[in-house]
């Protein structure tokens, strides 16, 4: 079988032709990075040459969205469902759900995952009502993955570091901590070993990358790394180093596939789980931009999406299609030549046609049900329900914002200043909100709770 490698790098797509054989797939998702983190989108604080090259030689999506925080996005991307359908708690994936791992296994793929899990147990033991939630989520061996190497897998304490001197659960065995190792390098080594094996099945590999998530610590390219005692030193000053190393890690994966003669048959896709950390201010298109992670602001949800597949995706493509996390699962089904089972309701729309350089992606709105409670450190959060299109964003409380453009524009429109176009858009987006709230909802989503799980 001739294998094709599809790499989901979490940031931009565009396909022109597709071969007869099913592709291999690698989905790479950065952790805490809006479009202000990549120079190909207009970032001026960081240099990301490897990702910029992938965008230059492939397709860059300008209107890709995620949820504002990691678990909401991870649950959505893996199940193809909006959060109100299956939300339980922060750091938890309902063990009754099926994931894109199951989908790809059933389609005959080998499946592997590396990086962060954080979907089984989250609250520390002394957090109020933690006993109700600890160890209630899904374990990776039940999530459709044949092999894994994961940080933050099952325990919520004594996790060790995801960066310097890391610890991983690798196929059920604890590996590390090991002095002098760097977690992202260990994940890349695992993924390359998994991907380049000679097998008679295609593979689906999911890289839930740690970078550039807090804690902000030195990378092996930082001057501070030369002193082993500083490997876990925390400072926002190291954030640019982490972004640069994220770009380097992407290059390591591409180079590894190139060395094995697999690059021509590889689709690389890069995406991100939410916006940049609020402690970080970045220069973006001549402006100082504060990170919007965890907020429903455009800085919290507008993320990169890049796709690259030499000989298949034409270079220098820019797509303005609306994409959200629920769209990946049906797209994977199309790439794998399989169907989502009838008893698996999903909210996503395949953007397979966009990968082929064709029109036809049907999404003209994106819906958000966002409430990361209950969970440790979530006291400051509240529920936000909203919908958006290319030009406007409407909240369930009636606020309408102008969000036109490729950056982070977000201007509140006063009712007295609302144009006929804005009124029409508001009515359309209100219908999207109403339709989604009238459908099936999880028991947890029907309640409004505080961070401790107590009903308000």
C-alpha positions in Angstrom: 0.0 0.0 0.0 1.3 3.4 -0.9 1.1 5.5 2.3 0.4 9.2 2.5 1.2 11.1 5.6 -1.3 13.7 6.8 0.2 15.9 9.6 -2.2 17.9 11.7 -0.1 20.8 12.9 -2.8 22.8 14.3 -2.8 26.0 12.2 -3.8 26.0 8.3 -5.1 23.8 5.4 -5.5 23.6 1.5 -5.5 20.6 -0.8 -5.6 20.3 -4.6 -5.5 16.7 -5.4 -5.7 13.5 -3.3 -4.2 10.2 -4.1 -6.1 6.9 -4.3 -4.6 5.5 -1.1 -5.7 6.7 2.3 -3.3 9.2 4.0 -1.4 8.8 7.2 -2.3 11.6 9.6 -0.4 13.6 12.2 -2.4 16.3 14.1 -0.2 18.7 15.9 -1.8 21.1 18.3 0.1 23.9 20.1 -0.8 24.8 23.6 -1.7 28.5 24.3 -0.9 30.3 21.0 -3.1 32.7 19.1 -2.2 34.1 15.7 -0.1 36.7 17.4 2.5 34.0 17.9 3.4 33.2 14.2 5.2 35.7 12.0 3.3 34.4 8.9 0.2 35.9 10.5 1.8 39.2 11.4 3.6 38.5 14.7 6.6 40.7 15.3 7.8 39.5 18.7 8.8 36.0 17.4 10.5 34.3 14.5 8.9 31.1 13.3 10.7 30.2 10.0 9.7 26.6 9.9 6.0 27.2 10.3 6.2 30.3 8.0 7.7 28.0 5.3 5.0 25.5 5.7 2.4 28.3 5.3 4.3 29.7 2.3 4.4 26.3 0.6 0.9 25.3 1.6 -2.2 27.0 2.9 -2.8 29.4 5.7 -6.3 29.7 7.2 -7.2 33.2 8.4 -10.5 32.4 10.3 -9.7 29.3 12.4 -11.2 29.3 15.9 -10.8 27.3 19.1 -12.5 27.4 22.5 -10.9 29.9 24.9 -9.3 27.2 27.1 -7.6 23.8 26.6 -10.1 21.2 27.9 -13.1 22.7 26.1 -11.1 22.6 22.8 -9.6 19.1 23.4 -13.1 17.6 24.2 -14.5 19.3 21.1 -11.8 18.4 18.7 -11.7 14.7 19.8 -15.5 14.1 19.7 -16.7 16.5 17.0 -19.3 17.9 19.4 -19.9 21.3 20.9 -19.2 21.5 24.6 -22.8 21.7 25.7 -23.4 18.2 24.3 -20.9 16.4 26.5 -19.3 18.7 29.1 -18.6 17.3 32.5 -15.8 19.1 34.3 -12.5 20.8 33.5 -9.7 18.3 32.8 -12.2 15.5 32.1 -13.4 13.7 29.0 -16.6 11.7 29.5 -15.5 8.0 29.3 -18.7 7.2 27.5 -17.6 9.4 24.5 -16.0 8.2 21.3 -13.0 10.0 20.0 -11.2 10.5 16.7 -8.9 7.8 17.9 -11.8 5.3 17.8 -12.8 6.6 14.4 -9.4 6.1 12.9 -8.9 2.7 14.6 -12.2 1.5 13.1 -11.0 2.8 9.7 -8.0 0.5 9.9 -5.4 3.1 11.1 -2.6 2.6 13.7 -3.1 5.4 16.3 -0.7 7.1 18.5 -0.6 10.2 20.7 2.2 12.2 22.5 2.3 15.3 24.7 -0.5 16.2 27.1 -3.6 14.2 28.1 -5.2 16.0 31.1 -8.6 14.3 30.4 -8.9 11.8 33.2 -8.2 13.5 36.5 -7.6 17.1 37.3 -8.5 18.5 40.7 -5.9 18.3 43.5 -7.1 16.0 46.4 -7.7 19.0 48.8 -9.8 21.0 46.4 -13.4 21.3 47.6 -15.6 18.4 46.2 -12.6 17.0 44.3 -13.6 13.5 45.4 -16.7 13.8 43.1 -14.5 14.4 40.1 -11.1 12.8 40.5 -10.4 9.8 38.2 -13.8 10.1 36.5 -12.6 10.9 33.0 -11.3 8.8 30.1 -8.0 7.0 30.1 -5.9 7.0 26.9 -6.1 3.2 26.5 -9.9 3.5 26.3 -9.7 6.5 23.9 -8.8 4.6 20.7 -5.0 5.0 20.8 -2.6 2.0 20.3 0.5 3.8 21.6 1.1 6.8 23.7 3.7 8.9 25.6 1.9 11.4 27.8 2.4 14.1 30.4 -0.4 14.8 32.9 -2.0 11.4 32.3 -3.8 10.0 35.3 -2.4 11.5 38.5 -3.0 15.1 39.5 -0.1 15.5 41.9 3.6 14.5 41.6 3.4 14.9 37.9 6.9 16.1 37.4 7.7 18.5 34.6 6.5 18.6 31.0 9.7 20.4 30.1 13.0 20.0 31.9 13.6 16.6 33.4 10.2 15.3 32.2 8.0 12.4 33.3 5.7 10.5 30.9 3.4 7.6 30.9 4.5 5.6 27.9 2.3 2.8 27.0 1.4 2.2 30.6 4.9 2.6 32.1 6.2 5.6 33.9 9.3 7.0 32.2 11.5 9.6 33.9 12.2 12.0 35.3 15.6 12.1 33.7 18.0 14.9 34.3 19.0 16.9 31.2 16.1 15.7 29.0 13.5 18.2 27.5 9.9 17.0 27.2 9.1 18.3 23.7 12.2 16.6 22.3 11.2 13.3 24.0 7.7 13.6 22.4 9.2 14.2 18.9 11.5 11.2 19.3 8.5 9.0 20.3 6.3 10.3 17.4 9.0 9.9 14.8 9.6 6.3 16.0 5.9 5.7 15.7 5.4 7.3 12.3 8.4 6.0 10.3 8.0 2.3 11.1 7.4 0.0 8.1 3.8 -1.1 8.7 1.0 -2.4 6.5 -1.5 0.1 7.9 -1.7 3.9 7.7 -1.2 5.8 10.9 -3.0 8.6 12.7 -0.7 10.4 15.2 -1.9 13.2 17.4 0.7 15.5 18.9 -0.9 17.4 21.8 2.2 19.7 22.2 3.1 21.2 25.5 4.7 24.3 24.1 4.4 27.2 24.7 2.1 26.6 27.8 3.1 27.8 31.3 5.3 27.3 33.2 7.6 29.5 31.1 11.0 27.9 31.6 14.2 27.7 29.6 14.5 25.5 26.5 17.7 23.8 25.4 18.4 26.8 23.2 18.1 29.3 26.1 21.3 30.6 27.7 19.9 29.7 31.1 19.7 26.0 30.0 23.5 25.7 30.2 23.1 25.8 34.0 21.2 22.6 35.0 20.0 24.3 38.2 18.0 26.7 36.1 16.1 24.2 33.9 12.9 24.7 35.8 13.4 28.5 36.5 10.1 30.3 35.7 9.9 33.7 34.0 7.8 35.2 31.3 11.2 36.2 29.7 11.5 32.7 28.5 8.2 32.8 26.5 9.9 33.9 23.2 12.4 31.0 23.6 9.5 28.6 24.0 7.7 29.9 20.8 11.0 29.6 18.9 11.5 26.1 20.2 7.9 25.2 19.2 8.8 26.2 15.7 12.0 24.2 15.9 10.1 21.1 17.1 7.9 21.3 14.0 11.0 21.4 11.9 12.4 18.4 13.6 9.3 16.4 12.7 9.4 17.6 9.1 13.1 16.9 8.8 12.6 13.4 10.3 10.0 12.6 7.7 12.2 14.0 5.0 15.1 11.8 6.1 13.0 8.8 5.7 11.8 9.8 2.3 8.3 10.4 3.5 8.0 14.2 3.1 6.4 14.2 -0.4 3.6 12.0 1.0 3.0 14.1 4.2 0.3 16.5 4.9 1.3 18.8 7.8 -1.4 20.6 9.8 -0.8 23.0 12.7 -3.5 24.2 15.0 -3.8 25.6 18.5 -6.1 25.0 21.5 -6.7 28.6 22.6 -5.2 32.1 22.7 -1.9 33.2 24.1 -1.3 33.4 27.9 -2.7 36.6 29.4 0.7 37.2 31.1 2.2 37.8 27.6 2.1 40.9 25.5 3.2 40.5 21.9 3.8 42.9 19.1 1.4 42.1 16.3 1.1 44.1 13.1 2.5 47.2 14.8 0.4 47.0 17.9 1.0 45.7 21.4 -1.5 42.8 22.0 -2.2 41.2 25.4 -2.8 37.5 25.4 -6.5 36.5 25.7 -6.3 32.9 26.9 -9.4 31.8 28.8 -11.5 34.8 27.6 -14.1 34.9 24.8 -12.2 37.8 23.2 -10.8 37.4 19.7 -7.3 37.1 21.3 -8.6 34.1 23.2 -10.1 32.2 20.3 -8.5 33.2 17.0 -5.8 30.7 16.3 -3.5 29.6 13.5 -4.2 26.7 11.1 -1.7 25.8 8.5 -1.7 22.8 6.1 1.2 21.7 3.9 1.5 18.6 1.6 4.1 18.9 -1.2 2.8 18.0 -4.6 -0.8 17.9 -3.3 -1.4 21.3 -1.8 -0.5 24.2 -4.0 1.8 26.8 -2.4 0.9 30.3 -1.4 -2.7 29.5 -0.6 -4.8 31.6 1.8 -8.2 30.3 2.9 -10.9 32.5 4.5 -13.1 29.6 5.5 -14.5 29.5 9.0 -13.1 26.5 10.9 -13.6 25.3 14.5 -12.5 22.4 16.5 -15.5 20.3 15.8 -14.7 20.2 12.1 -11.6 18.1 12.4 -13.4 14.8 13.1 -15.6 14.8 10.0 -12.6 16.0 8.0 -10.6 13.0 9.3 -13.4 10.7 8.3 -13.3 12.0 4.8 -9.5 11.7 4.6 -9.7 8.1 5.9 -12.5 7.2 3.5 -14.8 6.3 6.3 -18.2 7.4 7.6 -19.1 8.6 11.1 -21.6 6.1 12.5 -25.2 7.2 12.5 -25.4 6.8 16.3 -22.5 9.3 16.7 -24.1 12.8 16.4 -21.6 15.5 15.7 -21.6 19.3 15.2 -18.6 19.6 12.9 -18.5 20.2 9.1 -15.8 18.6 7.0 -13.3 21.1 5.4 -12.0 18.3 3.1 -13.0 20.4 0.1 -10.9 23.3 1.4 -7.9 21.0 1.5 -8.4 20.2 -2.1 -8.5 23.8 -3.0 -12.2 23.7 -3.8 -15.1 25.7 -2.7 -17.9 24.0 -0.8 -17.1 24.2 2.9 -20.6 24.9 4.2 -19.8 26.6 7.5 -20.8 30.2 7.7 -21.0 30.5 11.5 -19.2 29.2 14.5 -21.0 28.5 17.9 -19.4 28.6 21.3 -20.7 27.2 24.6 -17.9 27.9 27.0 -17.8 27.3 30.8 -14.7 25.6 32.1 -16.2 25.1 35.6 -16.0 23.2 37.9 -12.3 22.7 38.4 -9.3 23.9 40.4 -8.2 27.5 39.6 -11.5 28.2 37.8 -13.0 30.6 40.4 -12.6 33.6 38.1 -14.4 32.1 35.2 -18.0 32.4 34.1 -20.2 31.0 31.3 -20.2 32.6 27.8 -22.4 31.6 25.0 -21.9 33.2 21.6 -21.8 32.8 17.9 -19.9 34.5 15.1 -19.4 34.8 11.4 -16.7 36.5 9.3 -18.0 40.0 10.3 -19.9 39.9 13.6 -19.9 38.2 17.0 -23.1 38.0 19.1 -23.3 37.0 22.8 -26.4 35.4 24.3 -26.9 38.6 26.4 -27.5 40.6 23.1 -24.1 42.3 22.7 -23.0 42.5 19.1 -19.4 43.1 18.1 -17.8 44.0 14.8 -14.9 41.6 14.2 -14.1 42.2 10.5 -10.6 41.6 9.3 -7.8 39.1 9.8 -6.5 40.4 13.2 -8.1 40.9 16.6 -10.6 43.7 15.9 -13.5 43.7 18.3 -15.7 46.8 18.5 -19.0 46.8 20.4 -21.9 48.1 18.3 -24.4 50.3 20.1 -28.0 49.4 19.3 -28.6 53.0 18.0 -25.7 52.6 15.6 -26.7 49.2 14.2 -26.8 49.1 10.4 -29.3 47.0 8.5 -26.5 44.5 7.7 -25.7 44.3 11.4 -29.3 43.7 12.3 -29.6 40.9 9.7 -26.4 39.3 11.0 -27.6 39.6 14.6 -30.8 37.8 13.8 -28.9 35.0 12.0 -26.4 34.6 14.8 -29.3 34.6 17.4 -30.8 31.7 15.5 -27.6 29.8 15.7 -27.5 30.3 19.4 -31.1 29.3 19.8 -30.8 26.2 17.7 -27.8 24.9 19.6 -29.3 25.5 23.0 -32.5 23.8 22.0 -30.7 20.6 21.1 -29.5 17.8 23.4 -27.3 19.0 26.3 -25.4 17.1 29.0 -26.7 17.1 32.5 -23.7 19.1 33.7 -24.2 21.7 31.0 -27.9 22.3 32.0 -26.7 23.5 35.4 -24.8 26.7 36.2 -22.1 25.9 38.8 -19.2 27.5 40.5 -15.6 26.3 40.5 -16.4 23.8 43.2 -19.3 22.2 41.3 -22.0 23.8 43.5 -25.2 24.8 41.7 -25.7 28.6 41.5 
